[in-house]
Amino acid sequence: MTARRALLLLPLLAGCSVLPNRPYQETQRFALAPERPSRATPPRNAPVLLVRSLRAAPGLEGRGLRSLAPDGQVATAYWQEWVAPPADAAEEALRRWLLASGRYAAVTQPGSRLRAGLVLEGELTRLQAEPAAGRATAALSVLLLAEPQGGPGEARILAQFAAEGSAPLPPGLDPRAPGPEAAAAISAALGNALAQVEERLAAAIPPGPGAPAHRPPGRRGSASSGS
């Protein structure tokens, strides 16, 4: 009886499978690491800037590439992702960019033994492809503080602003799987946003004696800023 019952169950088991019907999709990973086009040497009296951890706005905690669909919904390609969490990668790129600007003797992170006279806090607020608009966009909100000199006291706010950057996208990209072209455009858009951050910081910090005149870096694509 047991053998007969097992034979009757075989056709039912043949129709069941724990394997998905979808074909296997290999994960693609991309670096989010824009670099400043040129590197400058800081003067001897250049300040030290501490860059605190860059926060991620809601929705930007994951690594998947984000695209804005024509209906306004944000699609995330989970098998196309950044090598590192985007806020972490943007923070590292920001630190390298500002150090290459020649405006600072050092650009440090929390835990450094160097005493910083300036402190930057920020949040990554947008990082996505927008195929319908033919562009990729990136945005950060930034707060710049001056630490008190020679003793305890409250930090002074020097600037608070939003920086935005954009870069062109090739036509015909699928918002559900934008691919390496979108990743490259998003990275370029972030680079343009970082150029905006550099310019706004330079305008907010009083130059010391012997400081070089500020020259904005060259950019790819287009960029805009908001206050």
C-alpha positions in Angstrom: 0.0 0.0 0.0 2.9 2.4 0.8 4.6 1.8 -2.5 1.3 2.3 -4.4 0.7 5.6 -2.6 4.2 6.8 -3.5 3.6 6.0 -7.1 0.4 8.1 -7.1 2.3 11.1 -5.6 5.0 11.1 -8.3 3.0 13.1 -10.9 2.1 15.7 -8.3 5.7 16.1 -7.2 6.9 16.4 -10.8 4.8 19.6 -11.2 6.3 21.2 -8.1 9.7 22.9 -8.0 11.5 25.2 -5.6 13.6 26.6 -8.4 12.4 30.0 -9.9 11.0 30.1 -13.4 13.2 33.1 -14.1 16.6 32.5 -15.7 19.6 33.2 -13.5 20.6 36.9 -13.5 24.3 37.5 -12.7 24.9 40.5 -10.4 26.7 43.5 -12.0 28.6 45.8 -9.7 29.9 49.3 -10.4 32.2 51.7 -8.7 30.9 55.1 -7.6 34.2 57.0 -7.5 34.3 60.3 -9.4 37.7 61.9 -9.4 38.6 65.6 -9.5 40.1 66.4 -13.0 43.2 68.0 -11.5 45.1 68.1 -8.2 46.4 71.3 -6.5 49.0 71.7 -3.8 47.7 73.4 -0.6 49.5 76.4 1.0 51.2 76.1 4.3 48.4 77.8 6.2 45.6 75.7 4.7 43.0 74.6 7.2 42.3 71.0 8.2 38.8 69.8 7.3 37.0 67.0 9.1 34.4 65.2 7.0 31.9 63.4 9.2 30.0 60.3 8.0 27.7 61.1 5.1 24.2 60.1 5.9 21.9 58.4 3.4 18.4 59.8 2.7 15.5 57.3 2.9 15.7 54.9 0.0 19.4 55.4 -0.6 20.6 52.8 2.0 20.7 50.0 -0.5 23.2 49.3 -3.2 20.9 48.8 -6.2 20.9 51.3 -9.1 17.9 53.6 -8.9 16.0 54.9 -11.9 13.0 57.2 -12.1 10.3 55.7 -14.3 8.1 57.9 -16.5 5.2 57.5 -14.0 7.3 59.0 -11.2 8.0 55.7 -9.4 11.6 54.8 -8.5 12.7 51.4 -9.7 15.7 49.6 -8.2 17.7 47.1 -10.1 18.8 44.7 -7.4 21.1 42.7 -9.7 22.8 45.9 -10.8 24.4 47.5 -7.8 27.2 49.7 -6.5 30.3 48.0 -5.0 29.7 49.8 -1.7 26.7 51.5 -0.1 26.3 54.7 -2.1 26.5 57.1 0.9 29.8 55.5 1.9 31.2 55.7 -1.6 30.1 59.3 -2.0 31.7 60.2 1.4 35.0 58.7 0.3 34.8 60.4 -3.1 34.0 63.8 -1.4 37.0 63.4 0.9 39.4 62.7 -2.1 37.8 65.5 -4.2 38.3 68.1 -1.5 41.8 67.0 -0.7 42.7 67.3 -4.4 41.3 70.8 -4.5 44.4 72.2 -2.7 42.1 74.1 -0.3 42.9 72.0 2.8 46.1 70.8 4.4 44.2 67.5 5.2 40.7 66.1 4.9 40.2 63.8 7.8 37.6 61.4 9.1 36.3 60.9 12.6 38.9 59.4 14.9 41.8 61.3 13.4 44.4 62.8 15.7 44.7 66.0 13.6 42.8 68.9 15.0 40.4 70.2 12.5 39.3 73.9 12.4 36.5 73.1 10.0 33.8 70.3 10.1 31.6 69.2 7.3 28.4 67.2 7.8 26.1 66.1 5.0 23.6 63.8 3.5 23.3 62.1 0.1 19.7 63.0 -0.9 19.5 61.9 -4.5 21.4 59.4 -6.8 19.5 58.1 -9.8 19.1 57.8 -13.5 16.2 59.6 -15.2 15.9 57.9 -18.6 12.7 59.9 -19.6 14.6 63.1 -19.0 17.8 61.8 -20.6 20.0 62.5 -17.5 21.4 61.2 -14.3 21.2 63.3 -11.1 22.9 63.4 -7.8 22.4 65.8 -4.8 23.8 66.4 -1.4 22.9 68.6 1.5 25.9 70.1 3.3 26.5 71.9 6.6 29.9 73.6 7.2 31.0 74.4 10.8 33.9 76.3 12.2 35.2 74.9 15.5 36.0 77.3 18.3 39.6 78.4 18.5 41.7 77.8 21.6 39.1 76.3 24.0 35.6 75.0 24.6 32.6 76.7 23.0 30.0 76.2 20.3 30.8 75.6 16.7 29.8 78.4 14.3 27.8 77.7 11.2 29.6 79.0 8.1 27.4 77.6 5.4 24.4 75.4 4.8 23.4 74.5 1.2 22.3 71.9 -1.3 24.5 70.9 -4.2 23.2 69.1 -7.3 24.9 67.7 -10.4 23.6 66.1 -13.6 25.1 64.2 -16.5 23.6 63.1 -19.8 22.2 59.6 -20.3 22.1 57.7 -23.6 18.6 57.2 -24.9 16.6 54.0 -24.7 17.7 52.7 -21.2 15.3 50.4 -19.4 14.5 51.9 -15.9 14.3 48.4 -14.5 17.8 47.6 -15.6 19.7 50.8 -16.6 23.1 49.0 -16.9 26.7 50.3 -17.0 25.8 53.4 -19.1 23.6 54.6 -16.3 26.2 53.8 -13.6 28.8 55.9 -15.5 26.4 58.8 -15.9 25.4 58.7 -12.2 29.0 58.7 -11.2 29.6 61.7 -13.4 26.6 63.5 -11.9 28.0 62.9 -8.5 31.3 64.4 -9.6 29.5 67.5 -10.8 27.7 67.8 -7.4 31.1 67.5 -5.6 32.4 70.3 -7.8 29.5 72.4 -6.5 30.3 71.5 -3.0 33.9 72.6 -3.5 32.9 75.9 -4.9 30.4 76.7 -2.2 32.9 75.7 0.6 35.5 77.9 -1.0 33.1 80.9 -1.0 32.2 80.3 2.6 35.7 80.0 4.1 37.7 83.3 4.5 41.0 82.8 2.7 44.1 83.0 4.8 47.2 85.0 3.8 48.9 83.4 0.9 45.9 81.3 0.0 45.6 80.6 -3.8 42.8 82.0 -5.8 40.0 79.6 -6.2 39.6 78.0 -9.6 36.6 75.7 -10.1 37.4 72.3 -11.5 36.4 71.3 -15.0 33.2 69.2 -15.2 31.5 66.7 -17.4 27.9 67.2 -18.2 26.0 69.9 -16.4 25.5 70.9 -12.8 23.3 73.1 -10.7 23.1 74.1 -7.1 20.4 75.2 -4.7 20.3 76.9 -1.4 
